[in-house]
Amino acid sequence: MHISTDPTTPRRTLLILAAGLGSRFGGFKQVAAIGGSGEIALDYALYDGWRAGFAEAVFVIRPELEPFLREHLEPRLDGRLSLRFVYQDPADLPAGFTLPAGRQKPWGPGQA
């Protein structure tokens, strides 16, 4: 595989939607270890993205996941991909819409 170093070639960005609560799973599945050395599913997704030529990964997450993800992922990436985090907030709605009283859960990938 050839990855261009030409500065006129657009950088490819991997978008990862990972703000779910994991209600049926019983916790944040985004940070559950599944590999023999403590790998999480996102480790595999980032590795595959890097091998496919992506230069950056943007995570749409819940704010409380960022510290764990930074601590876990940054050393493993060793500068291969840059990471950015954006938050999915249930109250971040288009004009004319209001958050129903008591709503805590994200709206899902459509809102992200």
Rosetta blueprint (number, residue, H / E / L):
1 M L
2 H L
3 I L
4 S L
5 T L
6 D L
7 P L
8 T L
9 T L
10 P L
11 R L
12 R L
13 T E
14 L E
15 L E
16 I E
17 L E
18 A L
19 A L
20 G L
21 L L
22 G L
23 S L
24 R L
25 F L
26 G L
27 G L
28 F L
29 K H
30 Q H
31 V H
32 A L
33 A E
34 I L
35 G L
36 G L
37 S L
38 G L
39 E L
40 I E
41 A H
42 L H
43 D H
44 Y H
45 A H
46 L H
47 Y H
48 D H
49 G H
50 W H
51 R H
52 A L
53 G L
54 F L
55 A L
56 E E
57 A E
58 V E
59 F E
60 V E
61 I E
62 R L
63 P H
64 E H
65 L H
66 E H
67 P H
68 F H
69 L H
70 R H
71 E H
72 H H
73 L H
74 E H
75 P H
76 R H
77 L H
78 D L
79 G L
80 R L
81 L L
82 S E
83 L E
84 R E
85 F E
86 V E
87 Y E
88 Q L
89 D L
90 P L
91 A L
92 D L
93 L L
94 P L
95 A L
96 G L
97 F L
98 T L
99 L L
100 P L
101 A L
102 G L
103 R L
104 Q L
105 K L
106 P L
107 W L
108 G L
109 P L
110 G L
111 Q L
112 A L
